Amino acid sequence: MIDYISNFPLAKEDIPEQLKLLLTPISKKNPEEEVLVTSRIQVDRHGPNQEYVQMLMVSMSEDDVQSKISKLGEFYSGVIADSTPDCQHKGELKDWIPCISNCDYIVASWGDASFYSYALAEKVWMLLGLSPRVIGNANQTIIYDDLSLPIMGIVQGEVANEYYWQQSRNVRWTMRNDYLRKYLWMRGHVGVRVFHYEKLIENSESLQKLMNGEKYYSQTLDDDWCTVDIQQHKRKFLLKVSATIVAVLPELCEKKDIYTLVWKEEEGIISKKDIESIFNEREVYLKDTFLEKYEKNSLYDSVPFVEEKICWCSPSYRNQWTFEECRRIGRNLIIVPLRYLYKAIPFSEVLHAYQYKLSATEIVTYNLEEEHVVSKSYRFLKELIKLGENLSKIFNVLIPKAPIEPARVIAYIAQEFRDEGIRDYPKIIKLSQVAPLQMYEQDFLSRCKTLHEILSDIKTGYLKQILIECGCKKEMIKEFGSLKLLQVLVNILEVLNKNHESIDALKNAANFIDWEVRNSKLSALFINNDLRQVDAHEKVGQAIEALERLGFDSQKINDGYGLALDFIIDRVIEALEYINSSASDILIR
């Protein structure tokens, strides 16, 4: 491609950065690069740093480049259409087609010097299968996504603009390099920039040499692709450039061949035939952070499912594709048959998985028997469901005239859990997301907050009714939350169980029991409550000290908070197990 900067009359160091970008063709090496396809930008109007650019991108047939490139005059208006056509007779405009010198465009733009509107050309979004979404209110931006993969933010730009002495907002439209090139390649077109640029530039020795003592300089470059005007403006010079350049060739971006990837060093490159063979039983290990991309985007289904002690974690996208047979092993590993990584999966997703592969030497450093966060979440939910069942049984014994189901106490249902796992429980799903050992403090605190929110789902009304039947005064427990209410109930149950009392002894038992004392067996519940208060960082140190009192080695957080999360979830589960065992003991009798 032409080196337009070298052919420009100004010295390279005198060319403003924005103009350099406009004069520089786009490389095909970076497929995710955001390529400017339309702009109308005004900075510091009439000020010492004033700068202005209006640019359109033309989609021009390769055969027309040489004959048309010097004849595009749309840089004067900076839009495809600069007014509404005059029509005096019916059908007079039957052949009217908006264009740039009879060429197509990437972004449709219209303006009448006061109001401007912008939209992606129909040929572009329909040919590439893009879907639009609009964000913002008065200042709207439209974004086009490829929902078939999905890839978000393929094209984006402002919808409208107004001009009254100055612009109400700058307009900037960009398009991903690989999609722009795919469009141009399919049509056999070249992406051509048509632009007008103005800026006040500083005086320099090279500029003085170019001006040769004159106050005005003007030059039309060879082949008429660019006109440069420079005029002295007080102590600076006003640079004006109108140009038409070939910016993007119809060449696809360079793609990595997924059949040249080396998943295991000892096996080398595995052929396409070998990967697709049903007899290929090779398995690869991935770091579980591979899942974060899917867990943090609601477009994907990434809910794990435990079946017969196997944890399946196969992300998918709207029945378009799915990673099959992915299963957790150890705390932070995923194991998957190699042939399933290539089974109807977009190349971009295969490359994403490849970033998280582990070598044989790395795998031996992992404990494959260590419990992962999904297993802990399942154990936690099982205890919650059991707690709901026990509390409803106690309630029904004490208040038989108004019996309740377990789901009334806490909305987690055993049958739903057996059939669907955690799919219908968003908070449990959030708790079960990837928990790396190198977890940041804020992520740890956020997970503790989720843990507390789940515990807070226990209906306090039913707990209070149970305790009132046990003899607690209503006014003394009316301000208690679920954790304190559970502590009161456990304190009562402990005494009754110690004396081998039956369930009938619960009635008015609080009258002769010191039920207000702190119960060390439930400390983890209250410590987690402190941890979830992320707005007060000084409390974090106090909570870590409390974790130490529970037996946690705070030195383990030097490399991250992953082990601290393991510890607090385990201790919370142990606290729930103790509550359930206390309730079960008296219910059995």
C-alpha positions as CSV (number, residue, x, y, z in Angstrom):
1,M,0.0,0.0,0.0
2,I,1.0,3.6,-0.5
3,D,3.0,5.3,2.2
4,Y,1.0,8.5,2.3
5,I,2.9,10.0,5.2
6,S,6.2,9.9,3.3
7,N,4.5,11.6,0.3
8,F,3.1,14.3,2.5
9,P,4.8,17.8,2.1
10,L,5.1,18.4,5.9
11,A,8.0,16.9,7.8
12,K,6.9,13.8,9.7
13,E,7.4,15.5,13.1
14,D,5.1,18.4,12.1
15,I,2.2,16.2,11.1
16,P,-0.5,16.1,13.9
17,E,-1.2,12.7,15.4
18,Q,-4.8,12.7,14.3
19,L,-3.8,13.4,10.7
20,K,-1.2,10.6,10.8
21,L,-3.9,8.2,11.8
22,L,-6.0,9.3,8.9
23,L,-3.1,8.9,6.5
24,T,-2.1,5.5,7.8
25,P,-3.6,2.4,6.1
26,I,-5.0,-0.3,8.4
27,S,-2.9,-3.5,8.9
28,K,-4.6,-6.9,8.7
29,K,-2.6,-8.3,11.7
30,N,-4.9,-7.3,14.5
31,P,-8.5,-8.6,13.8
32,E,-9.9,-6.8,16.9
33,E,-8.6,-3.4,16.0
34,E,-11.3,-0.7,15.9
35,V,-11.1,1.0,12.5
36,L,-12.5,4.5,12.2
37,V,-15.1,4.4,9.4
38,T,-16.9,7.8,10.0
39,S,-16.1,10.8,12.1
40,R,-17.0,14.4,12.7
41,I,-14.9,15.7,15.5
42,Q,-14.4,19.3,16.6
43,V,-12.0,20.4,19.4
44,D,-11.5,23.8,20.9
45,R,-13.3,25.8,18.2
46,H,-11.5,29.1,17.5
47,G,-9.2,28.3,20.4
48,P,-5.4,27.9,20.4
49,N,-5.7,24.1,20.1
50,Q,-8.5,24.0,17.6
51,E,-8.8,20.8,15.5
52,Y,-11.5,19.6,13.1
53,V,-11.9,16.4,11.1
54,Q,-14.8,15.0,9.0
55,M,-14.3,11.6,7.4
56,L,-16.3,9.0,5.4
57,M,-15.3,5.5,4.4
58,V,-16.2,4.5,0.8
59,S,-16.7,0.9,-0.3
60,M,-15.2,1.0,-3.8
61,S,-14.7,-1.8,-6.3
62,E,-11.0,-2.6,-6.8
63,D,-11.5,-2.0,-10.5
64,D,-12.6,1.6,-9.9
65,V,-9.8,2.6,-7.5
66,Q,-7.5,4.1,-10.1
67,S,-10.1,5.9,-12.1
68,K,-12.2,7.3,-9.2
69,I,-10.0,7.8,-6.2
70,S,-9.0,11.4,-7.1
71,K,-12.5,12.5,-8.0
72,L,-14.4,12.1,-4.7
73,G,-15.5,15.5,-3.5
74,E,-17.7,14.5,-0.5
75,F,-15.1,15.8,1.9
76,Y,-16.6,19.2,1.6
77,S,-19.8,18.2,3.4
78,G,-18.6,15.2,5.4
79,V,-21.9,13.3,4.8
80,I,-23.4,11.1,2.2
81,A,-26.4,13.5,1.6
82,D,-26.2,17.1,2.6
83,S,-29.9,18.0,2.1
84,T,-33.2,16.5,1.0
85,P,-33.6,16.3,-2.8
86,D,-35.9,18.8,-4.5
87,C,-38.8,16.9,-6.0
88,Q,-41.6,18.7,-8.0
89,H,-43.2,15.9,-9.9
90,K,-44.4,12.4,-9.0
91,G,-41.8,9.7,-9.5
92,E,-39.1,12.3,-10.3
93,L,-36.7,10.5,-7.8
94,K,-37.5,6.9,-8.8
95,D,-33.8,6.3,-9.6
96,W,-32.4,8.2,-6.6
97,I,-29.8,6.2,-4.7
98,P,-27.6,7.7,-2.0
99,C,-24.0,7.2,-2.7
100,I,-20.5,8.7,-2.6
101,S,-19.6,9.5,-6.2
102,N,-21.6,6.4,-7.3
103,C,-19.8,4.2,-4.7
104,D,-21.2,2.5,-1.6
105,Y,-20.5,3.6,1.9
106,I,-20.0,1.9,5.3
107,V,-22.0,4.4,7.4
108,A,-25.0,6.2,6.0
109,S,-24.9,9.9,7.1
110,W,-27.2,12.8,6.4
111,G,-26.9,16.5,7.4
112,D,-28.2,19.9,6.5
113,A,-25.6,22.0,8.4
114,S,-27.9,22.0,11.5
115,F,-28.9,18.4,12.1
116,Y,-27.0,15.2,11.4
117,S,-28.0,11.6,11.5
118,Y,-26.0,8.3,11.2
119,A,-26.7,4.6,10.7
120,L,-24.8,1.6,9.5
121,A,-25.4,0.8,5.9
122,E,-28.0,-1.9,5.2
123,K,-25.6,-3.8,3.0
124,V,-23.1,-4.0,5.8
125,W,-25.2,-5.2,8.7
126,M,-27.4,-7.5,6.5
127,L,-24.4,-9.1,4.8
128,L,-22.6,-9.7,8.0
129,G,-25.7,-10.7,10.0
130,L,-25.3,-8.0,12.7
131,S,-27.9,-7.1,15.4
132,P,-28.3,-3.5,16.7
133,R,-28.9,-2.3,20.2
134,V,-29.1,1.3,21.4
135,I,-27.8,2.7,24.6
136,G,-28.2,6.2,26.2
137,N,-31.1,8.6,26.3
138,A,-30.7,12.0,24.6
139,N,-27.2,11.1,23.5
140,Q,-27.8,7.7,21.9
141,T,-25.1,5.4,20.7
142,I,-26.0,2.4,18.5
143,I,-24.0,-0.8,18.8
144,Y,-24.0,-3.8,16.4
145,D,-23.2,-7.3,17.6
146,D,-22.7,-10.6,16.0
147,L,-25.1,-12.7,18.1
148,S,-24.3,-15.9,16.1
149,L,-21.0,-16.4,18.0
150,P,-21.5,-14.0,19.9
151,I,-19.0,-11.2,19.4
152,M,-20.2,-7.8,20.9
153,G,-19.4,-4.3,19.7
154,I,-18.6,-5.1,16.1
155,V,-19.7,-1.6,15.0
156,Q,-20.6,1.4,17.2
157,G,-21.2,5.1,16.8
158,E,-23.4,8.0,17.7
159,V,-26.9,8.2,16.2
160,A,-27.3,12.0,15.8
161,N,-25.6,15.4,16.2
162,E,-26.7,19.0,16.1
163,Y,-24.7,22.1,15.0
164,Y,-25.4,25.6,16.2
165,W,-22.1,27.6,16.0
166,Q,-20.5,24.4,17.4
167,Q,-21.2,20.7,17.5
168,S,-23.4,19.4,20.3
169,R,-21.2,16.2,20.4
170,N,-18.5,14.6,18.5
171,V,-19.4,11.7,16.2
172,R,-17.1,8.7,15.9
173,W,-18.0,5.4,14.2
174,T,-15.7,2.4,14.5
175,M,-15.8,-1.2,13.0
176,R,-13.8,-4.2,14.0
177,N,-11.0,-4.8,11.5
178,D,-11.8,-8.5,10.8
179,Y,-15.5,-7.8,10.1
180,L,-14.8,-4.7,7.9
181,R,-12.3,-6.8,5.9
182,K,-14.7,-9.7,5.6
183,Y,-17.3,-7.3,4.2
184,L,-14.9,-5.8,1.7
185,W,-13.4,-9.2,0.8
186,M,-16.9,-10.7,0.0
187,R,-17.7,-7.7,-2.3
188,G,-14.2,-7.4,-3.8
189,H,-14.1,-3.8,-2.6
190,V,-11.5,-1.5,-1.1
191,G,-12.1,0.7,1.9
192,V,-11.3,4.3,0.9
193,R,-11.1,7.2,3.4
194,V,-12.5,10.6,2.2
195,F,-11.7,13.3,4.7
196,H,-11.1,17.0,5.5
197,Y,-8.8,18.0,8.3
198,E,-8.0,21.3,10.0
199,K,-5.7,22.2,12.8
200,L,-3.6,25.0,14.2
201,I,0.0,23.8,14.2
202,E,3.1,25.2,15.8
203,N,5.9,27.0,13.9
204,S,9.0,25.0,13.2
205,E,12.2,25.2,11.2
206,S,11.0,22.6,8.6
207,L,7.6,24.5,8.3
208,Q,9.4,27.8,7.7
209,K,11.4,26.1,5.0
210,L,8.3,24.8,3.3
211,M,6.5,28.3,3.5
212,N,9.6,29.9,2.0
213,G,8.8,33.3,3.5
214,E,5.2,33.3,2.2
215,K,2.1,33.6,4.5
216,Y,0.1,31.1,2.4
217,Y,1.0,27.7,0.9
218,S,-1.1,25.4,-1.3
219,Q,-0.3,22.2,-3.1
220,T,-2.2,19.5,-4.8
221,L,-0.2,16.2,-4.6
222,D,0.4,13.8,-7.5
223,D,-2.6,12.0,-8.8
224,D,-4.8,14.6,-7.1
225,W,-5.3,12.4,-4.0
226,C,-4.6,15.3,-1.6
227,T,-4.8,19.0,-1.3
228,V,-2.8,20.8,1.4
229,D,-3.3,24.5,2.4
230,I,-1.3,26.2,5.1
231,Q,-2.0,29.8,6.2
232,Q,-0.2,31.9,8.8
233,H,-2.6,32.5,11.7
234,K,-1.0,34.9,14.3
235,R,1.9,32.9,15.7
236,K,0.7,29.6,14.5
237,F,-0.3,28.1,11.1
238,L,-3.7,26.8,10.1
239,L,-3.3,23.5,8.3
240,K,-6.1,22.3,6.0
241,V,-6.0,18.9,4.3
242,S,-8.5,17.3,2.0
243,A,-7.6,13.8,0.9
244,T,-8.9,10.5,-0.5
245,I,-6.7,7.5,0.4
246,V,-6.9,3.7,0.2
247,A,-7.2,2.6,3.8
248,V,-8.3,-1.0,3.8
249,L,-7.6,-3.7,1.2
250,P,-10.0,-6.6,0.7
251,E,-7.7,-9.0,2.5
252,L,-9.0,-11.1,5.4
253,C,-7.2,-10.8,8.8
254,E,-4.6,-13.4,9.6
255,K,-6.2,-16.2,11.5
256,K,-4.5,-18.9,13.6
257,D,-5.1,-22.4,12.4
258,I,-6.6,-24.3,15.2
259,Y,-5.3,-27.5,13.7
260,T,-1.7,-26.4,14.3
261,L,-2.2,-25.9,18.1
262,V,-0.1,-28.0,20.4
263,W,-2.2,-29.1,23.4
264,K,0.4,-31.4,24.8
265,E,4.1,-31.0,24.1
266,E,4.8,-34.7,24.1
267,E,2.1,-35.3,21.5
268,G,2.9,-32.4,19.2
269,I,0.4,-31.1,16.6
270,I,-2.7,-33.3,16.3
271,S,-4.2,-33.5,12.8
272,K,-7.8,-32.7,12.0
273,K,-8.4,-36.3,11.1
274,D,-7.0,-37.5,14.4
275,I,-9.1,-34.9,16.4
276,E,-12.3,-35.9,14.7
277,S,-11.8,-39.6,15.2
278,I,-14.3,-41.2,17.6
279,F,-11.5,-43.4,18.9
280,N,-9.5,-40.4,20.0
281,E,-9.6,-40.6,23.8
282,R,-7.0,-37.9,24.5
283,E,-8.0,-35.5,27.3
284,V,-6.6,-32.1,28.1
285,Y,-6.6,-30.1,31.3
286,L,-7.7,-26.4,31.5
287,K,-7.5,-23.9,34.3
288,D,-11.0,-23.3,35.5
289,T,-10.6,-19.5,34.8
290,F,-11.4,-20.6,31.3
291,L,-15.1,-20.4,32.5
292,E,-15.0,-16.8,33.7
293,K,-15.7,-15.4,30.2
294,Y,-19.0,-17.4,30.2
295,E,-20.0,-17.0,33.8
296,K,-19.8,-13.2,33.7
297,N,-21.9,-12.8,30.6
298,S,-25.7,-13.6,30.7
299,L,-25.7,-14.5,27.0
300,Y,-24.1,-17.8,27.8
301,D,-25.4,-20.8,29.8
302,S,-22.6,-21.7,32.2
303,V,-24.5,-23.2,35.2
304,P,-22.6,-26.2,36.6
305,F,-24.4,-29.5,37.4
306,V,-23.4,-32.2,39.7
307,E,-24.5,-35.7,38.9
308,E,-23.3,-38.8,40.8
309,K,-20.4,-36.8,42.2
310,I,-19.3,-35.6,38.8
311,C,-19.4,-31.9,38.2
312,W,-20.2,-31.0,34.6
313,C,-19.3,-27.4,33.6
314,S,-19.9,-27.1,29.9
315,P,-20.7,-23.5,28.8
316,S,-23.0,-23.1,25.8
317,Y,-24.6,-20.4,23.7
318,R,-28.3,-20.4,22.8
319,N,-28.2,-23.9,21.3
320,Q,-25.7,-22.6,18.7
321,W,-22.8,-24.4,20.3
322,T,-21.6,-26.0,23.5
323,F,-18.4,-27.3,25.1
324,E,-19.4,-30.9,25.7
325,E,-18.0,-33.2,28.4
326,C,-16.2,-30.6,30.4
327,R,-15.9,-31.7,34.1
328,R,-14.2,-30.3,37.1
329,I,-11.4,-32.1,38.8
330,G,-9.6,-30.9,41.8
331,R,-10.1,-27.3,43.0
332,N,-9.2,-25.3,39.9
333,L,-9.0,-27.7,37.0
334,I,-11.2,-28.8,34.1
335,I,-10.7,-31.9,32.1
336,V,-12.2,-32.4,28.7
337,P,-11.8,-34.8,25.8
338,L,-9.8,-33.1,23.1
339,R,-12.2,-34.0,20.3
340,Y,-15.1,-32.3,22.1
341,L,-13.1,-29.0,22.1
342,Y,-13.4,-29.0,18.3
343,K,-16.9,-30.3,18.0
344,A,-19.0,-27.6,16.3
345,I,-17.3,-24.9,18.3
346,P,-16.4,-21.5,16.8
347,F,-12.7,-21.2,16.2
348,S,-12.6,-18.1,18.5
349,E,-13.8,-20.3,21.4
350,V,-11.3,-23.0,20.7
351,L,-8.5,-20.4,20.8
352,H,-10.0,-19.0,24.0
353,A,-9.8,-22.5,25.6
354,Y,-6.3,-22.9,24.3
355,Q,-5.1,-20.0,26.5
356,Y,-5.9,-22.0,29.6
357,K,-4.3,-25.3,28.7
358,L,-1.9,-26.9,31.2
359,S,1.2,-28.9,30.5
360,A,2.0,-32.3,32.1
361,T,4.6,-30.6,34.4
362,E,2.0,-28.0,35.5
363,I,-0.7,-30.6,36.2
364,V,1.4,-32.5,38.8
365,T,1.5,-29.3,41.0
366,Y,-2.3,-29.5,41.4
367,N,-4.1,-31.6,44.0
368,L,-6.7,-33.5,41.9
369,E,-8.7,-34.5,45.1
370,E,-9.2,-31.0,46.5
371,E,-12.8,-29.8,46.7
372,H,-13.9,-27.2,44.2
373,V,-16.3,-24.3,44.8
374,V,-19.2,-25.9,43.0
375,S,-19.1,-28.9,45.4
376,K,-19.0,-26.5,48.4
377,S,-22.0,-24.6,47.0
378,Y,-24.0,-27.9,46.6
379,R,-23.1,-28.9,50.2
380,F,-24.2,-25.5,51.4
381,L,-27.5,-25.7,49.5
382,K,-28.2,-29.2,50.9
383,E,-27.8,-27.9,54.4
384,L,-30.1,-25.0,53.7
385,I,-32.8,-27.3,52.3
386,K,-32.4,-29.5,55.3
387,L,-32.7,-26.5,57.6
388,G,-35.9,-25.4,55.9
389,E,-37.3,-28.9,56.5
390,N,-36.3,-29.0,60.2
391,L,-37.7,-25.6,60.9
392,S,-41.0,-26.3,59.3
393,K,-41.3,-29.6,61.3
394,I,-40.6,-27.7,64.6
395,F,-43.1,-25.0,63.6
396,N,-45.7,-27.6,62.8
397,V,-45.2,-29.3,66.2
398,L,-45.5,-26.0,68.1
399,I,-48.3,-24.5,66.0
400,P,-50.2,-27.5,64.5
401,K,-53.2,-25.4,63.5
402,A,-51.3,-23.5,60.8
403,P,-48.8,-26.0,59.3
404,I,-46.2,-24.7,56.8
405,E,-44.1,-26.3,54.0
406,P,-40.3,-26.1,54.1
407,A,-40.3,-23.7,51.1
408,R,-42.2,-21.2,53.2
409,V,-39.2,-20.9,55.5
410,I,-36.6,-20.7,52.8
411,A,-37.3,-20.9,49.1
412,Y,-35.1,-23.8,48.2
413,I,-37.0,-27.0,47.3
414,A,-35.5,-30.4,47.6
415,Q,-37.2,-31.9,44.5
416,E,-36.2,-28.9,42.3
417,F,-32.7,-29.3,43.5
418,R,-32.6,-33.0,42.7
419,D,-34.1,-32.4,39.2
420,E,-32.4,-29.2,38.1
421,G,-29.5,-28.7,40.5
422,I,-28.9,-25.0,41.1
423,R,-30.2,-23.7,37.8
424,D,-33.2,-21.9,39.4
425,Y,-31.2,-20.3,42.2
426,P,-29.2,-17.2,40.9
427,K,-27.5,-16.5,44.3
428,I,-26.2,-20.1,44.5
429,I,-25.0,-19.9,40.9
430,K,-23.1,-16.7,41.8
431,L,-21.6,-18.4,44.9
432,S,-20.4,-21.4,42.7
433,Q,-18.6,-19.3,40.1
434,V,-14.8,-19.7,39.6
435,A,-12.9,-19.0,42.7
436,P,-9.1,-18.8,41.9
437,L,-6.6,-19.1,44.6
438,Q,-5.3,-15.6,43.6
439,M,-8.7,-14.1,44.2
440,Y,-8.7,-10.4,44.9
441,E,-9.9,-9.0,48.2
442,Q,-12.9,-7.3,46.7
443,D,-14.0,-10.5,44.9
444,F,-13.6,-12.4,48.2
445,L,-15.8,-9.8,50.0
446,S,-18.3,-9.9,47.3
447,R,-18.6,-13.7,47.6
448,C,-19.0,-13.3,51.4
449,K,-21.8,-10.9,50.7
450,T,-23.6,-13.4,48.4
451,L,-23.2,-16.0,51.1
452,H,-24.8,-13.7,53.7
453,E,-27.6,-12.7,51.3
454,I,-28.5,-16.4,50.9
455,L,-28.6,-16.9,54.7
456,S,-30.8,-13.8,54.9
457,D,-33.4,-15.4,52.7
458,I,-34.5,-17.5,55.8
459,K,-37.9,-16.0,56.7
460,T,-37.6,-14.4,60.1
461,G,-41.3,-14.3,60.7
462,Y,-41.6,-18.1,61.1
463,L,-38.4,-18.2,63.3
464,K,-39.9,-15.5,65.6
465,Q,-43.2,-17.5,65.9
466,I,-41.2,-20.6,66.9
467,L,-39.2,-18.7,69.5
468,I,-42.3,-17.0,70.9
469,E,-43.9,-20.4,71.4
470,C,-40.6,-21.4,73.1
471,G,-41.2,-18.6,75.6
472,C,-39.1,-15.7,74.3
473,K,-40.7,-12.3,74.8
474,K,-41.8,-10.8,71.5
475,E,-40.3,-7.3,72.2
476,M,-36.9,-8.8,73.0
477,I,-36.5,-10.6,69.6
478,K,-38.4,-8.2,67.3
479,E,-35.2,-6.5,66.0
480,F,-33.3,-9.8,65.5
481,G,-32.3,-10.9,62.1
482,S,-32.1,-14.5,60.9
483,L,-28.7,-15.2,62.3
484,K,-29.5,-14.1,65.8
485,L,-32.8,-15.9,65.8
486,L,-31.1,-19.1,64.7
487,Q,-28.6,-18.6,67.5
488,V,-31.4,-18.3,70.1
489,L,-33.1,-21.4,68.8
490,V,-29.8,-23.4,68.9
491,N,-29.1,-22.2,72.5
492,I,-32.5,-23.6,73.5
493,L,-32.1,-26.9,71.6
494,E,-28.6,-27.5,73.1
495,V,-30.0,-27.5,76.7
496,L,-33.0,-29.7,75.8
497,N,-30.8,-32.1,73.9
498,K,-28.3,-32.3,76.7
499,N,-31.2,-33.3,79.0
500,H,-32.6,-35.7,76.4
501,E,-35.9,-33.8,76.4
502,S,-38.6,-34.5,73.8
503,I,-39.9,-32.0,71.3
504,D,-42.8,-31.2,73.6
505,A,-40.4,-29.6,76.0
506,L,-39.8,-26.7,73.6
507,K,-43.0,-25.0,74.8
508,N,-41.9,-22.2,77.1
509,A,-38.4,-23.7,77.4
510,A,-36.8,-20.2,77.1
511,N,-38.1,-19.2,80.5
512,F,-35.4,-21.3,82.2
513,I,-32.6,-21.1,79.6
514,D,-30.0,-18.3,79.1
515,W,-30.8,-18.1,75.4
516,E,-29.1,-14.7,74.8
517,V,-25.5,-15.9,75.0
518,R,-23.2,-16.1,72.0
519,N,-22.8,-19.6,70.6
520,S,-19.3,-20.3,69.4
521,K,-20.6,-23.1,67.1
522,L,-22.3,-20.4,65.0
523,S,-19.4,-17.9,65.0
524,A,-18.7,-18.4,61.3
525,L,-22.2,-17.0,60.4
526,F,-21.5,-13.8,62.3
527,I,-18.0,-13.4,61.0
528,N,-19.2,-13.8,57.4
529,N,-21.7,-11.0,58.2
530,D,-18.8,-8.8,59.1
531,L,-16.8,-9.7,56.0
532,R,-19.7,-8.8,53.6
533,Q,-19.6,-5.2,54.7
534,V,-17.3,-4.1,51.9
535,D,-17.9,-0.4,52.4
536,A,-15.8,-0.3,55.7
537,H,-12.3,-1.6,54.9
538,E,-11.1,-1.2,58.5
539,K,-13.6,-3.9,59.4
540,V,-11.9,-6.3,57.0
541,G,-8.8,-6.5,59.2
542,Q,-11.0,-7.2,62.3
543,A,-12.8,-9.9,60.4
544,I,-9.5,-11.5,59.3
545,E,-8.5,-11.6,63.0
546,A,-11.8,-13.3,63.7
547,L,-11.1,-15.8,61.0
548,E,-7.8,-16.5,62.8
549,R,-9.7,-17.2,66.0
550,L,-11.7,-19.8,64.0
551,G,-8.3,-21.4,63.1
552,F,-7.5,-19.7,59.7
553,D,-3.9,-19.0,59.0
554,S,-3.9,-15.4,57.7
555,Q,-0.5,-15.9,56.0
556,K,-2.4,-17.8,53.3
557,I,-4.0,-14.6,51.9
558,N,-0.6,-13.2,50.9
559,D,-1.0,-14.8,47.4
560,G,-4.8,-14.2,47.2
561,Y,-8.1,-14.8,49.1
562,G,-9.1,-18.1,47.5
563,L,-8.2,-20.2,50.5
564,A,-10.0,-17.7,52.8
565,L,-13.1,-18.2,50.8
566,D,-12.8,-22.0,51.1
567,F,-12.4,-21.6,54.8
568,I,-15.4,-19.4,55.4
569,I,-17.7,-21.5,53.2
570,D,-16.6,-24.7,55.0
571,R,-17.2,-23.1,58.4
572,V,-20.6,-21.7,57.5
573,I,-21.6,-25.2,56.3
574,E,-20.4,-26.6,59.6
575,A,-22.5,-24.1,61.4
576,L,-25.6,-25.1,59.4
577,E,-24.8,-28.8,60.0
578,Y,-24.7,-28.1,63.7
579,I,-28.1,-26.3,63.6
580,N,-29.6,-29.2,61.7
581,S,-28.1,-31.9,63.9
582,S,-29.5,-30.0,67.0
583,A,-32.9,-29.8,65.4
584,S,-32.8,-33.4,64.2
585,D,-31.9,-34.7,67.6
586,I,-35.0,-33.3,69.3
587,L,-37.3,-34.1,66.4
588,I,-36.2,-37.8,66.5
589,R,-37.1,-38.0,70.2
